[in-house]
Amino acid sequence: MSISLEKPSQRPNIPNFSSGPCAKRPGWSPAALEGALVGRSHRSKPGKDKLKEVIDLSKSILGIPENYRLGIVPGSDTGAVEMALWSLLGERGVDVLAWESFGKEWVTDITKQLKLEDTRVFEAGYGELPDLSKVDTDRDVIFTWNGTTSGVRVPNGDWISDDRKGLTICDATSAAFAMDLPWDKLDVVTWSWQKVLGGEGGHGMIALSPRAVARLESYKPAWPLPKIFRMSKGGKVIEGIFVGETINTPSMIAVEDALDGLRWAQSIGGLKGLIARSEANLAAIVEWQATSKWAGFLASSKETRSNTSICLAITAPEVAALAADQQAQFVKKFTSLLEKENVALDIASYRDAPPGLRIWGGATVETSDIKALLAWLDYAYATVSAQ
């Protein structure tokens, strides 16, 4: 099949396919922020009410069990994960999984910053998963549900024991609101507003199971904790964190934007509606890729393909045979062409990932825009290849 050098006639209405911050929900405008509590204290009653509403709506839409605590924390998803690692680890041995760049950051935290001696690291290359059957959930386990920079997700939680003795700490920032998380298998879950619901950066969310709370109240780490990491005091969990009394000052504009995204999620059918939109975006790319002569999924198995951070490799022999720096230059020309045409912004693979494309398929992206983009991908490949 030859690929046309003629520009496609249809363009995506919204060219934002970045994997974070992600596209705003359909129809969004700054008018959505008119109710923001600017100029008021986040500790005022209206301020705490707004923060509590974010927590309550998030729990409701995600189906988080009633006995789990959910709080808003500083530092985006990274801050939420760091808070969990520094507050909870050290009580027992740790298994940490990494198959892309953010998982590798948690390996660094555990082995080089916390320097926990009883640590086992399970790594896999981009596109693969570690052998989950080797993980011991009687130890604490740290993993990403969806590898944002590799487009590889764990297929399910069956590998996590129901009667585990350790805690499972799950970085779910590009999975929450797009994938059905098995909450009974997860003790700590973190995410940020800037992913599936298209919110603004800077704020993280952390959900704690009763088992995680029990650890907080019974175990004190050997190292000092910065104020913004402290979730317990005097052997008791700080309950205020989980009812809207955030540790540091949040942006009330970002809070309003988060509320707007959550209310939109409700309007399209909640979690089921969000998942359906993301899966439709992935399905459109799967159908296109099936006949593509030059593109393949980075994920080696279709069961592990992400429906949010959809990562593609350029598999055409003439490109795949190039040295890595030459492949990177090819991708740079490819994505620059699309950006110049204003049809796809920020779709180059993450800097540490193999050269390729990363297309955000979360629920705020319209499937019609994904479909319009695909013809442009073929055009860009043909154009750059001909140069």
Secondary structure, DSSP 8 states (H G I E B T S, - for coil): -----S--S---S--B--SSS----TT--GGGGTT--TTS-TTSHHHHHHHHHHHHHHHHHHT--TTSEEEEEESHHHHHHHHHHHHHTTSS-EEEEESSHHHHHHHHIIIIIS--SSEEEEE--TT----GGG--TTSEEEEESEETTTTEE---STTS-TT-SS-EEEE-TTTTTTS---GGG-SEEEEETTSTT---SSEEEEEE-HHHHHHHHH---SS---GGG--EETTEE-GGGGGT--SS---HHHHHHHHHHHHHHHHTTHHHHHHHHHHHHHHHHHHHHTT-SSEEESSSSGGGB-SSEEEEEE--HHHHTS-HHHHHHHHHHHHHHHHHTTS-BS-B--TTS-SEEEEE-STTS-HHHHHHHHHHHHHHHHHHHH-
